[in-house]
């Protein structure tokens, strides 16, 4: 898969293109990409995606922007696994935000060689968000390229969207999250050095520093972890700010792996969240926290016994 920066012309063939943020790459996104691939195959085109980094809402209103479901690297890995030919990553900044809707469409067609564009009928683009499906259709007719709308994908009567996934994660409804994503929700990152408190308490952890101050979920979870060459590792994880030990700390993902004592600092770990056990809470002292961790570990081990 080609990864290209911006809307500069690639040295490639004409493309069937879609545009969006694709946070989480959920089943709705996957159905859209399948529709794009079908259209590209019929027309003899490559498949391409235009995404924005950061998300426009993160740029304009960072304090109230929705929690990210997937980091850029994870998103690109999912696109590649789904068979997309190329991805254009547009850096969203003041200059890009001032591009007119018409100029944006012209760049898609003339610079990226888009012959087919697939978007939602509620998609907005261009300076002031004045561009819409109707404008895209109008200009497409003038420049002789096709525009098509996206079919809505629902589960149990609920439209699958990044917002729906975030709601299910916040509620700890991991089965519903799986139904929306078509896979288990996971977070990936490098294992970093922590403060060693987990080891002192008898429960050493692999610590993954999160890129966002507002993760989409928090609490204590039954997890499986994956690292290259290490197979599947089972454990229990805490994602939060550690209120018993810290004050006003950034959130961190701490994973205690059962019967594991290898040095994995610097290793990229992918953590899958299988079940939420409880919310994060502040304990009166370290002793109470340690006793609760023991119960969390016992719960996770029993969960695995019941689900083998």
C-alpha positions in Angstrom: 0.0 0.0 0.0 1.3 3.4 -1.0 1.3 6.1 1.8 1.4 9.6 0.3 1.5 13.0 2.1 -1.0 15.6 1.0 -2.8 16.0 -2.3 0.3 16.1 -4.5 0.0 14.1 -7.7 1.2 10.5 -7.4 3.0 8.6 -10.1 0.2 6.1 -10.3 -2.9 5.2 -12.3 -6.3 6.7 -12.0 -8.2 6.0 -8.8 -11.5 5.3 -7.1 -11.4 7.5 -4.1 -13.2 8.0 -0.7 -12.6 10.6 1.9 -13.0 10.7 5.6 -11.5 10.3 9.1 -12.2 6.5 9.4 -11.6 6.5 13.1 -11.7 2.9 14.3 -12.2 1.5 10.8 -15.5 -0.1 12.0 -17.9 -2.3 10.0 -19.5 0.7 8.5 -16.1 1.9 7.2 -15.3 -1.6 6.0 -18.6 -1.9 4.0 -17.8 1.5 2.4 -14.3 0.3 1.5 -15.7 -2.9 0.0 -18.1 -0.8 -2.0 -15.2 1.3 -3.2 -13.2 -1.8 -4.2 -16.1 -3.2 -6.1 -16.5 0.1 -8.0 -12.7 0.2 -8.7 -12.6 -3.4 -10.0 -15.4 -2.8 -12.5 -13.8 0.4 -13.7 -10.2 -0.8 -13.8 -9.1 1.7 -11.1 -6.9 1.7 -8.1 -8.5 2.3 -4.6 -7.5 5.4 -2.6 -8.4 7.0 0.6 -7.9 10.7 1.7 -7.7 11.2 5.4 -6.9 14.2 7.6 -4.3 14.4 10.3 -5.1 15.7 12.8 -8.9 15.4 12.7 -10.4 18.8 12.0 -12.2 18.8 15.3 -8.9 18.1 17.1 -7.4 21.1 15.3 -10.2 23.6 16.0 -11.5 22.4 19.4 -8.8 20.1 20.9 -10.3 20.3 24.4 -13.7 18.9 23.3 -12.7 16.7 20.4 -13.9 13.1 20.6 -11.5 10.4 21.9 -9.6 8.7 19.2 -10.4 5.0 18.6 -7.3 4.3 16.6 -3.9 5.9 16.1 -2.7 6.8 12.6 -0.4 3.7 12.5 -3.2 1.4 13.5 -5.5 2.9 10.9 -3.0 2.5 8.1 -2.4 -1.1 9.2 -6.1 -1.8 8.9 -6.3 -0.2 5.5 -3.4 -2.3 4.3 -5.0 -5.5 5.6 -8.2 -4.6 3.8 -6.4 -4.3 0.5 -6.4 -0.6 -0.2 -3.9 0.5 -2.8 -3.0 4.0 -1.6 -3.7 6.5 1.2 -3.2 10.3 1.1 -2.6 11.8 4.5 -3.5 15.5 4.4 -2.0 17.6 7.2 -4.9 19.6 8.5 -3.7 23.1 9.4 -4.9 26.7 8.9 -3.8 26.7 5.2 -5.6 23.5 4.4 -8.7 24.7 6.3 -8.9 27.7 4.0 -9.1 25.6 0.8 -12.4 26.2 -1.0 -14.7 23.3 -1.6 -14.3 23.7 -5.4 -10.5 23.7 -5.2 -10.6 20.6 -3.0 -12.7 18.8 -5.6 -10.5 20.0 -8.5 -7.4 18.6 -6.6 -9.1 15.2 -6.2 -9.9 15.0 -9.9 -6.9 16.7 -11.5 -4.1 16.0 -9.1 -5.1 12.6 -7.7 -6.7 11.4 -10.9 -9.9 10.5 -9.2 -12.4 9.0 -11.7 -14.8 7.8 -9.1 -15.6 9.3 -5.7 -17.5 7.6 -2.9 -18.8 9.8 0.0 -21.6 10.0 2.5 -24.5 12.2 1.6 -23.8 14.2 4.9 -20.1 14.7 4.1 -19.0 18.3 4.4 -15.7 19.8 3.1 -13.9 22.9 2.1 -13.5 26.3 3.9 -16.5 26.9 6.1 -17.7 23.3 5.4 -19.8 24.6 2.5 -19.0 21.7 0.2 -21.5 18.9 0.2 -22.7 15.9 -1.8 -24.7 18.1 -4.2 -21.7 20.3 -5.0 -19.5 17.3 -5.6 -22.1 15.9 -8.0 -22.4 19.2 -9.8 -18.7 19.6 -10.4 -18.3 15.9 -11.2 -20.8 16.3 -14.1 -18.7 19.1 -15.4 -15.4 17.2 -15.2 -16.8 13.8 -16.3 -16.0 11.8 -13.1 -18.5 9.8 -11.1 -19.8 10.4 -7.5 -21.7 7.9 -5.5 -23.3 7.9 -2.1 -22.5 5.4 0.8 -24.9 2.9 2.0 -25.7 3.0 5.8 -24.7 0.0 7.8 -26.6 -0.8 11.0 -26.5 -3.4 13.8 -29.7 -4.1 15.8 -31.2 -1.0 14.5 -28.2 1.2 15.4 -26.2 3.0 12.7 -22.7 1.9 13.0 -20.5 4.9 13.5 -17.4 6.0 15.4 -19.7 7.8 17.8 -21.6 4.5 18.5 -18.3 2.7 19.1 -17.1 5.3 21.5 -20.4 5.1 23.4 -20.1 1.3 23.7 -16.5 1.6 24.9 -17.4 4.2 27.5 -20.1 1.9 28.8 -17.8 -1.1 28.9 -19.9 -3.0 26.4 -17.1 -5.0 24.9 -19.3 -7.5 23.0 -21.2 -4.6 21.4 -17.9 -3.0 20.5 -16.9 -6.2 18.8 -20.2 -6.2 16.9 -19.5 -2.7 15.6 -15.8 -3.2 14.7 -16.0 -6.8 13.5 -12.9 -7.5 15.8 -11.8 -7.1 19.4 -10.9 -3.5 20.3 -7.2 -3.0 20.8 -4.5 -0.4 21.6 -1.0 -0.7 20.4 2.2 1.0 21.6 5.8 0.6 22.8 6.4 -0.7 26.3 8.1 2.0 28.3 9.7 2.2 31.7 7.3 3.0 34.6 7.9 3.9 38.2 8.1 0.2 39.3 5.2 0.4 41.7 3.5 -2.7 40.1 6.6 -4.8 40.6 6.9 -3.6 44.3 3.3 -4.7 44.9 4.0 -8.1 43.4 2.3 -7.5 40.1 4.8 -6.2 37.5 3.3 -4.4 34.5 4.2 -3.6 30.9 3.4 0.1 30.6 2.2 1.7 27.4 2.2 5.5 27.4 -0.9 6.7 25.5 -0.7 9.4 22.8 -4.0 10.9 23.8 -5.0 12.5 27.1 -8.5 11.3 26.5 -8.7 7.6 25.7 -12.0 6.1 24.6 -12.2 3.7 27.5 -11.0 3.4 31.1 -11.1 0.9 33.9 -9.8 -2.6 34.6 -10.0 -5.2 31.8 -9.4 -8.9 31.0 -6.9 -8.7 28.1 -4.8 -10.6 25.6 -1.5 -9.1 24.5 0.3 -9.8 21.3 4.0 -9.1 20.3 6.0 -10.3 17.4 7.5 -13.7 18.2 5.8 -14.1 21.6 2.4 -15.5 20.7 -0.7 -14.7 22.7 -0.2 -13.6 26.3 -3.1 -13.4 28.8 -3.4 -10.9 31.6 -5.3 -8.1 33.3 -4.9 -4.4 32.4 -5.7 -1.1 34.0 -6.2 2.0 31.8 -6.5 5.2 33.7 -4.8 7.9 35.8 -4.0 5.7 38.9 -5.8 7.9 41.5 -4.5 6.0 44.5 -0.9 6.6 43.5 -1.0 9.8 41.4 -2.6 13.2 41.3 -3.7 14.7 38.0 -1.6 12.2 36.0 -1.9 11.5 32.3 -3.7 8.2 31.6 -1.5 5.1 31.1 -2.2 1.5 30.0 -0.6 -1.0 32.5 -0.8 -4.7 31.6 0.0 -7.5 34.1 0.8 -10.6 32.1 0.3 -13.9 33.8 3.4 -16.1 34.3 5.6 -13.8 32.3 9.0 -12.4 33.3 10.7 -11.4 30.1 12.3 -7.9 29.5 10.1 -6.4 26.8 11.0 -2.7 27.1 10.8 -1.1 23.7 8.7 -3.9 22.3 5.5 -3.0 20.4 2.6 -4.6 22.2 -1.0 -4.9 21.0 -3.5 -5.2 23.8 -7.0 -6.6 23.1 -9.7 -5.7 25.6 -11.9 -8.8 26.1 -14.1 -7.8 29.1 -14.4 -4.9 31.4 -14.1 -6.0 35.0 -14.6 -2.7 36.9 -14.1 1.1 36.8 -11.0 2.7 38.1 -11.3 4.0 41.6 -9.2 5.6 44.4 -8.4 3.2 47.3 -7.7 4.4 50.9 -4.2 3.0 50.9 -1.7 0.9 49.0 -2.7 -2.2 50.9 -6.3 -1.9 49.8 -5.1 -1.4 46.2 -2.9 -4.5 46.4 -5.8 -6.7 47.7 -8.0 -5.4 44.8 -5.3 -6.2 42.2 -5.2 -9.7 43.5 -9.0 -10.0 43.1 -8.7 -8.5 39.6 -6.1 -11.1 38.6 -8.3 -13.9 40.1 -11.3 -12.7 38.1 -9.4 -12.5 34.9 -8.0 -16.1 35.3 -11.5 -17.4 36.0 -12.8 -15.6 33.0 -10.3 -17.3 30.7 -11.1 -20.7 32.3 -14.8 -20.1 31.4 -14.0 -19.0 27.9 -11.5 -21.6 26.8 
